Amino acid sequence: MSPIRRPHREAGIDLNRQSSTSSRAASSASRPITQGVVTGTPTRPPLIAYFATAVAHFACSRCSIPRVAGQRRDAEGGRTPGVAQAVCVGESMALFVPAEPGPARQVRTWRRTVGGAESNVACHLVALGVPSRWVSAVGADPLGAALLDELAGAGVDVGAVRVDPERQTGLYLKEGDAAGSTVRYYRTGSAASAMGPDLLAGLDLTGVRLVHLSGITPALSRSCHDLVTALLRAPRDGRIVSFDVNWRPKLWPDGDGPRVLAELAGLADVVLVGADEAEALWGTGDPAALAERLGNPPAVVVKRAEHGATLLENGTSTSAAALAVDVVEPVGAGDAFAAGFLAATLRGDDPRTRLRSGHLQAAATLLTHDDVAPPLPADVVTRLLRADDADWAATRLTADGLVPA
């Protein structure tokens, strides 16, 4: 992929990179299936019935962040599986979710996992075949060690993470259902909030094709804001810098969020934002109006939840409907979408495939209570990516598999 040259945005993003194994073509899509029986009279290979596979797949995904067999954190706290193609920078925290039913005030058993927009994206990217590194800081405490172990176990390179002996690792509690989640953060004064531009001095970006950032990090402290700004202003050297707005009003009590996030997003090569976020921040969810408001970044992706997403890239607009899903919980789906879209971008896929790849990764996460879920089975992904609009619209993803919508 050739570098994005911002003074010549009409050149856009060169997507002529070789595709990875997960995106290579298989058979064409067909009519939706139910109970393993093809409906209608298909003339092409059917979408496979994978009820047993899906049940095992999603049962596993509820356990924790998907682990990569044989991976562990070494004595220095990192892992070197090869040169990272993506670097994700930002805070992650210990995440506690109820391990039993009932109101949170009555829950006595909680399950600890890991949560954080940028590390979520890194985990998804690794699962999608993109070697990734997470850059951040944690406390010298059990939660920080557990966080590093879990992310390294998922295949993420954590060798560049600082361990702060003075500050603690942040944590948050999540209680939710299909209608949404209540999230309670305990992150003030965390180790990650002390990150700053000095972190870049030891950051090796050799071979990195993507740097991923979010609008959460600059809200944590002035030094974190300066770190994000420095990354966005740094020479590209062939890299793409993506910026997921991730609007969190409570992190911006002074009201500066709309201005600051617009300035930062305008420096990125790929901007991802929900239509509802854009409306709240800048008064419009229209992709063209939003791109103009942000100074016309090379690529802007506007997500409209179950209504799909639109990519405006160098003046050309492409939309893709979302896949119908039986939602367990929506939190985490945005990070999954970002990873699916970005992985497909690095593969050199066409705009519709990139958007659908985001939808499919989000769909897998929507079926769990966790922020990260494994990708759908590769053969199902391939066939859905190749499906025509009618087949795509006629398919619904449930915890039991694919069924007619």
C-alpha positions in Angstrom: 0.0 0.0 0.0 1.5 3.3 -1.0 1.6 6.2 1.4 -1.3 8.6 1.6 -0.1 12.0 0.4 -2.4 14.5 2.1 -1.6 17.4 -0.2 -2.8 15.3 -3.1 -5.8 13.6 -1.6 -7.3 12.8 -5.0 -4.8 10.0 -5.1 -6.6 8.4 -2.1 -5.6 5.2 -0.5 -3.8 2.7 -2.8 -5.5 -0.6 -2.0 -3.4 -2.8 -4.3 -1.8 -4.8 -1.6 -1.9 -8.6 -1.8 -4.9 -10.0 0.1 -4.3 -12.2 3.2 -5.4 -15.8 3.5 -8.6 -14.9 5.3 -9.8 -12.8 2.4 -9.0 -15.1 -0.5 -11.9 -16.1 -2.7 -13.9 -19.2 -2.2 -17.2 -20.1 -3.7 -19.9 -17.6 -4.4 -22.8 -17.1 -2.0 -26.2 -18.6 -2.3 -29.6 -18.5 -0.7 -29.9 -18.5 3.1 -30.2 -21.7 5.0 -32.1 -23.0 8.0 -31.5 -26.1 10.0 -28.9 -27.1 7.5 -31.4 -27.2 4.6 -31.0 -24.8 1.7 -34.2 -22.8 1.0 -35.3 -22.0 -2.6 -33.5 -23.5 -5.6 -29.9 -22.4 -5.4 -27.7 -22.5 -8.5 -24.6 -21.7 -6.5 -22.9 -23.4 -3.5 -25.0 -22.7 -0.4 -24.1 -20.8 2.7 -23.0 -23.7 5.0 -25.1 -24.7 7.9 -22.7 -24.5 10.9 -24.9 -24.8 13.9 -22.5 -27.0 15.8 -19.5 -24.8 14.8 -21.3 -21.6 15.8 -22.4 -22.9 19.1 -18.9 -24.0 20.1 -17.5 -20.8 18.6 -19.7 -18.4 20.5 -19.6 -20.4 23.7 -15.8 -20.1 23.6 -16.0 -16.4 22.9 -17.9 -15.8 26.1 -15.0 -17.2 28.2 -12.6 -14.3 27.7 -10.4 -12.6 25.0 -9.7 -15.3 22.4 -6.3 -16.8 23.0 -3.7 -17.8 20.4 -2.5 -21.3 21.1 1.1 -21.4 22.4 1.4 -17.7 23.0 2.6 -16.4 26.3 4.2 -13.2 27.7 8.0 -13.6 28.0 10.1 -12.5 31.0 10.5 -9.0 29.5 6.7 -8.6 29.3 6.4 -8.8 25.5 6.1 -11.1 22.6 7.8 -11.0 19.2 5.8 -13.1 16.7 7.1 -11.0 13.8 7.0 -7.4 12.7 3.8 -5.7 13.8 1.8 -4.3 10.9 -0.6 -2.4 13.2 0.1 -0.3 16.3 -2.8 0.6 18.6 -2.2 3.3 21.2 -4.4 4.0 24.2 -5.6 2.9 27.6 -7.0 -0.5 28.5 -8.4 -1.5 31.8 -9.5 -4.5 33.8 -13.1 -5.1 32.9 -15.5 -6.8 35.3 -18.8 -8.2 34.0 -21.5 -10.0 36.0 -21.0 -13.8 36.2 -24.6 -14.3 37.4 -28.0 -12.9 36.5 -29.8 -10.2 38.3 -29.3 -6.5 39.1 -25.7 -5.4 39.6 -26.3 -4.4 43.2 -27.2 -8.1 43.9 -24.3 -9.7 41.9 -21.7 -11.2 44.1 -19.7 -13.0 41.4 -18.0 -11.0 38.7 -15.8 -12.2 35.8 -12.6 -10.2 35.0 -11.5 -9.7 31.5 -9.9 -6.8 29.6 -11.5 -3.8 27.9 -10.2 -0.7 26.1 -11.0 0.6 22.6 -7.4 0.3 21.2 -6.5 -3.0 22.7 -9.9 -4.4 21.5 -9.0 -3.4 18.0 -5.5 -4.9 18.4 -7.1 -8.2 19.5 -9.5 -8.2 16.6 -6.7 -7.4 14.1 -4.6 -10.3 15.3 -7.6 -12.7 15.0 -8.0 -11.4 11.5 -4.4 -12.1 10.6 -2.8 -8.7 11.1 0.1 -8.8 13.6 -0.5 -6.0 16.0 1.1 -4.2 18.9 -0.6 -2.4 21.8 1.2 0.6 23.2 0.1 1.9 26.6 0.9 2.0 30.3 -0.3 -0.1 33.2 0.3 -0.1 36.9 2.7 -2.4 38.7 -0.2 -4.3 40.2 -2.0 -7.6 39.7 -4.6 -6.1 37.3 -1.9 -4.7 35.1 -0.1 -8.0 35.0 -3.3 -9.8 34.2 -4.1 -7.4 31.5 -0.7 -7.9 29.9 -1.0 -11.7 30.2 -4.4 -11.7 28.6 -3.5 -9.5 25.7 -0.3 -11.4 25.0 -2.3 -14.6 25.2 -4.5 -13.2 22.5 -1.5 -12.8 20.3 -1.0 -9.0 20.8 2.6 -7.7 21.1 2.7 -5.9 24.5 6.5 -5.4 24.6 6.2 -1.6 24.3 3.8 -1.2 27.3 5.2 0.7 30.2 4.7 -0.6 33.8 4.3 2.4 36.1 5.4 1.8 39.7 3.5 4.8 41.0 0.1 4.7 39.3 -2.6 2.0 39.2 -4.2 0.2 36.4 -7.7 1.5 35.6 -10.8 -0.7 35.9 -14.4 -0.5 34.9 -17.6 -2.4 35.6 -20.2 -3.2 32.8 -23.7 -4.3 33.3 -25.9 -4.5 30.2 -28.2 -6.3 27.9 -29.4 -6.0 24.3 -30.8 -2.5 24.9 -27.4 -1.1 26.0 -25.0 -1.1 28.9 -24.3 0.9 32.0 -20.5 1.3 32.3 -18.8 2.6 35.4 -15.2 3.7 35.1 -12.5 3.9 37.8 -9.6 5.4 35.9 -8.7 8.8 37.4 -5.0 9.0 37.8 -4.4 5.7 36.1 -1.0 4.8 34.7 -2.2 5.3 31.1 -3.3 8.8 31.8 0.3 9.8 32.4 1.4 8.8 28.8 2.8 11.6 26.7 4.9 12.4 23.6 8.0 11.1 25.3 6.6 7.6 24.7 7.4 8.0 21.0 11.1 8.0 21.6 11.2 4.3 22.2 8.4 3.4 19.8 9.7 1.4 16.8 7.4 1.8 13.8 9.5 -0.2 11.4 7.3 -2.2 9.1 4.1 -0.7 10.6 1.4 0.0 8.0 -1.3 1.2 10.4 -1.4 3.3 13.5 -4.8 3.3 15.2 -6.0 5.9 17.7 -9.2 6.9 19.4 -10.8 10.1 20.8 -10.8 8.6 24.2 -7.0 9.0 24.8 -6.8 12.8 24.3 -9.5 13.2 26.9 -7.5 11.4 29.7 -4.9 14.2 30.2 -3.1 17.0 28.5 -0.1 14.8 28.0 -2.3 12.1 26.4 -3.7 14.8 24.1 -0.2 15.8 23.1 0.7 12.2 22.4 -2.2 11.7 20.0 -1.5 15.0 18.3 2.2 14.0 17.8 1.2 10.7 16.3 -1.3 12.3 13.9 1.3 14.9 12.8 4.2 12.5 12.5 5.5 11.7 9.0 3.6 8.8 7.5 6.4 6.9 5.9 3.8 4.8 4.0 1.6 4.3 7.0 -2.1 5.0 7.5 -3.3 6.6 10.7 -6.9 5.9 11.7 -8.9 7.7 14.3 -12.1 6.4 15.8 -13.9 9.3 17.4 -15.3 7.3 20.3 -17.3 10.2 21.8 -17.5 9.9 25.6 -19.2 13.1 26.9 -18.3 12.4 30.5 -14.6 12.6 29.6 -15.0 16.1 28.4 -16.6 18.1 31.3 -15.2 21.4 30.0 -17.1 21.1 26.8 -14.0 21.2 24.5 -14.7 17.7 23.0 -16.3 18.9 19.7 -13.5 21.3 18.9 -10.6 19.1 20.0 -12.0 15.9 18.3 -12.7 17.8 15.1 -9.1 19.1 15.0 -7.6 15.6 15.7 -9.9 13.8 13.2 -9.0 16.3 10.6 -5.4 15.1 10.8 -6.2 11.4 10.3 -6.2 9.4 7.1 -9.2 7.3 8.1 -11.9 8.6 10.4 -14.5 6.3 11.9 -17.5 7.7 13.7 -21.1 6.8 14.6 -23.8 8.9 13.0 -25.2 9.5 16.5 -21.8 10.6 17.7 -21.3 13.0 14.8 -24.8 14.5 15.3 -24.0 15.1 19.0 -20.6 16.6 18.3 -21.0 18.5 15.1 -24.7 18.6 14.3 -24.6 16.3 11.3 -24.4 12.6 10.5 -24.3 13.1 6.8 -21.0 11.8 5.4 -20.4 14.6 2.9 -21.2 17.4 5.4 -19.2 15.7 8.1 -16.2 15.3 5.8 -16.3 18.9 5.0 -16.6 19.8 8.7 -13.5 17.8 9.4 -11.4 19.3 6.6 -12.0 16.4 4.1 -9.8 13.6 5.4 -9.1 11.0 2.7 -11.6 8.5 4.2 -14.5 9.0 6.5 -16.7 6.0 7.7 -20.0 6.9 9.2 -21.7 4.0 11.1 -25.4 3.8 11.5 -25.7 0.8 13.8 -28.2 -1.7 12.4 -28.9 0.6 9.4 -25.4 0.0 7.9 -22.4 2.2 7.2 -21.1 4.6 4.5 -17.6 5.2 3.4 -16.8 8.5 1.8 -13.3 8.2 0.2 -11.9 10.9 -1.9 -15.4 12.1 -3.0 -16.8 8.6 -3.7 -19.5 7.3 -1.5 -20.2 3.6 -0.8 -22.8 2.2 1.6 -23.3 -1.3 2.9 -26.2 -2.6 4.9 -25.5 -4.2 8.3 -26.1 -7.9 8.8 -29.2 -8.8 10.8 -28.1 -10.0 14.2 -29.8 -11.3 17.4 -28.0 -8.8 19.7 -26.9 -9.9 23.1 -25.1 -6.6 23.9 -23.9 -3.7 21.7 -20.9 -2.5 23.6 -17.6 -3.4 21.8 -19.2 -3.7 18.3 -17.7 -0.4 17.2 -14.2 -1.5 17.9 -14.9 -4.8 16.1 -16.2 -2.9 13.1 -13.1 -0.7 13.0 -10.8 -3.7 13.1 -12.7 -5.6 10.4 -12.8 -2.5 8.2 -9.1 -1.7 8.7 -7.9 -5.3 8.2 -9.8 -5.3 4.9 -8.3 -2.0 4.0 -4.8 -3.4 4.6 -5.7 -6.3 2.4 -6.5 -4.0 -0.4 -10.2 -4.9 -0.6 -12.9 -2.9 -2.4 -15.0 -0.4 -0.5 -18.1 -2.7 -0.1 -16.0 -5.6 1.1 -14.3 -3.4 3.6 -17.6 -2.2 5.0 -19.0 -5.7 5.1 -15.9 -7.0 6.8 -16.5 -4.4 9.5 -20.1 -5.5 9.8 -19.2 -9.2 10.1 -16.6 -8.7 12.8 -19.1 -6.5 14.7 -21.8 -9.1 14.3 -19.6 -11.7 16.0 -19.1 -9.4 19.0 -22.8 -8.5 19.2 -23.6 -12.1 20.0 -21.5 -11.9 23.3 -21.3 -10.0 26.5 -17.6 -9.4 25.9 -15.9 -6.6 24.1 -13.9 -9.0 21.9 -15.2 -12.2 20.2 -13.4 -14.5 17.7 -14.2 -13.9 14.0 -17.0 -15.9 12.4 -15.8 -19.2 10.6 -13.7 -18.3 7.6 -15.9 -20.1 5.1 -19.0 -18.3 6.3 -17.2 -15.0 6.1 -16.0 -15.6 2.6 -19.5 -16.6 1.4 -21.2 -13.6 3.1 -18.6 -11.2 1.6 -19.4 -12.6 -1.8 -23.2 -12.7 -1.3 -25.4 -10.4 -3.4 -27.5 -7.8 -1.7 -30.6 -10.0 -1.6 -28.8 -12.9 0.0 -27.0 -10.6 2.5 -30.3 -9.0 3.5 -32.0 -12.4 3.8 -29.5 -13.7 6.3 -29.7 -13.3 10.1 -27.0 -14.3 12.6 -28.0 -15.9 15.8 -26.2 -17.8 18.6 -27.3 -21.0 16.8 -26.0 -20.0 13.4 -27.3 -18.4 10.2 -31.0 -18.4 9.6 -33.3 -16.6 7.2 -33.9 -13.0 8.3 
